[in-house]
Amino acid sequence: MLMRFVSATCVGALFLLPGVLWAQKMPTKPAASRLDLAFTYNAQDSNLTSGNKFWMQGGGAQLTDTLTRRFGLTADLSGAGSGKISPSGAGLTLLTITVGPTYSLAFPRHREAQRPVRLFGEALAGLANGFSSVFPGTQGAQSTARSLALKVGGGMDIDLTPRIAVRVLQADWLRTQLPNGASNVQNSLQLGAGIVWHLP
């Protein structure tokens, strides 16, 4: 029941967020608020069990509404995969859907007034989906599995134009709880870089 509730909450949030954000873009919204859409390439250092590490590659998309000058709300969709994560030759595709608050600070670069450098931190929670792998269970091995996901981290954006920024670096700690026959816990380091669009 808990997993169904989390799944429904995450999916519902992703469907409702654009409508909420659109409504918040009305003229009554503070001028400091804006909508950012980021696309990143990600490299992820993960572990099958304790001491058994491997790298995955993939990408992600983040939709962030900066509700105030400091605080915002972020919806994150990230995917990564590897063709071989164990001596048995099993691979893994991992998809995470998370939402949560974002805190950011903007700084001027070269004493310019438009504040083109932004540091941000985020704390997100949601759902992790594992595919095309081997997940041990009480009824035998399965090729798919789901678990809760926690993502905590941050990064730095540098504006190139009033509408486009480069995400120089984003680093997140990702915790999942997919079955692995041992602790059933994975702690991953996700590194990313990409492009950000400041939407009107």
Secondary structure, DSSP 8 states (H G I E B T S, - for coil): -HHHHHHHHHHHHHHHHHHHHHHHTSTTS-TT-EEEEEEEEEEEEEEEETTEEEEEEEEEEEEEEE-SSSEEEEEEEEEEEES-SSTT---EEEEEEEEEEEEEEEE-STT-TT--EEEEEEEEEEEEEEESS-B--TTS-BS-EEEEEEEEEEEEEEESSSSEEEEEEEEEEEEE----SSS--EEEEEEEEEEEEEE-
